[in-house]
């Protein structure tokens, strides 16, 4: 179950810089697409109760791909840009250890 690694990060964005952060996160995705072994789809979510709190996550083919991304100068610069917009940044690599079945998400019109 835990073969596919994920990156997951908590971002606490400086007040008033939320839009700038979202734009920088999208730019990070563009940088990731240029990697030799890019990740799968990434997702950024924002807390409804605390608009300065964001989480991002996405899957990668191999843990080595995450390590290579962190060593890539462009990706590292983009991650630093994101962190500079935050009061807290906690990125990490994870593996799935369990899942629970549920309803499929609704389709967007």
C-alpha positions in Angstrom: 0.0 0.0 0.0 2.8 2.4 0.8 4.8 2.1 -2.4 3.8 5.5 -3.9 5.3 8.4 -2.0 3.5 11.7 -1.4 4.7 15.2 -0.5 2.5 17.0 2.0 3.1 20.4 3.4 1.5 22.8 5.9 1.8 26.4 5.0 0.8 29.3 7.3 0.8 32.3 5.0 1.4 35.8 6.2 -1.9 37.8 6.5 -2.8 39.5 3.2 -0.5 37.4 1.1 -2.8 34.5 0.3 -3.3 35.3 -3.4 0.4 35.8 -3.9 1.0 32.5 -2.2 -1.5 30.7 -4.4 0.1 32.2 -7.5 3.6 31.2 -6.3 2.3 27.6 -5.6 1.0 27.4 -9.2 4.5 28.5 -10.4 6.0 25.8 -8.3 3.8 23.3 -10.2 5.2 24.7 -13.5 8.8 24.2 -12.2 7.9 20.6 -11.2 6.7 19.8 -14.7 10.2 20.6 -15.9 11.8 18.0 -13.7 13.1 14.8 -15.3 10.6 12.7 -13.2 7.7 15.1 -12.4 5.0 14.3 -9.8 1.4 13.5 -10.5 -1.3 16.0 -9.9 -0.7 18.3 -7.0 -3.5 19.8 -4.8 -3.5 23.0 -2.7 -6.3 23.4 -0.1 -7.1 26.4 2.1 -8.7 26.2 5.5 -12.2 27.7 5.6 -11.8 28.5 9.3 -8.3 29.9 9.1 -7.6 31.4 5.7 -3.9 31.7 6.3 -3.5 27.9 6.7 -2.9 25.9 3.5 -2.0 22.3 2.9 -0.5 21.0 -0.4 -0.1 17.4 -1.4 0.7 15.3 -4.4 2.0 11.9 -5.4 5.4 10.9 -7.0 6.5 7.7 -8.7 9.5 7.1 -6.4 11.0 8.6 -3.2 14.1 9.2 -5.2 12.1 11.6 -7.4 11.2 13.7 -4.3 14.9 13.8 -3.3 15.9 14.8 -6.9 13.3 17.6 -6.8 14.7 18.9 -3.5 18.2 19.0 -5.1 17.0 20.8 -8.2 18.0 24.5 -8.1 14.8 25.8 -9.7 12.5 23.8 -7.5 14.5 24.7 -4.4 14.2 28.4 -5.3 10.5 28.1 -5.8 10.1 26.3 -2.5 12.1 29.1 -0.8 9.8 31.7 -2.5 6.8 30.0 -1.0 8.4 29.7 2.4 9.2 33.5 2.3 5.5 34.2 2.1 4.8 32.2 5.2 5.2 32.4 8.9 5.4 28.6 9.0 6.3 26.0 6.3 6.4 22.3 7.0 7.0 20.2 3.9 7.6 16.5 4.1 7.6 13.1 2.3 5.0 10.5 3.3 3.6 7.1 2.4 0.1 5.8 2.5 -0.5 3.4 5.3 -4.3 3.0 5.2 -7.3 4.2 3.2 -11.0 4.2 3.9 -13.8 3.8 1.3 -16.2 6.6 0.9 -18.4 8.2 -1.7 -16.8 9.5 -4.9 -16.5 13.3 -5.0 -19.1 15.0 -7.0 -18.3 15.9 -10.6 -17.8 19.6 -11.5 -20.3 20.9 -14.0 
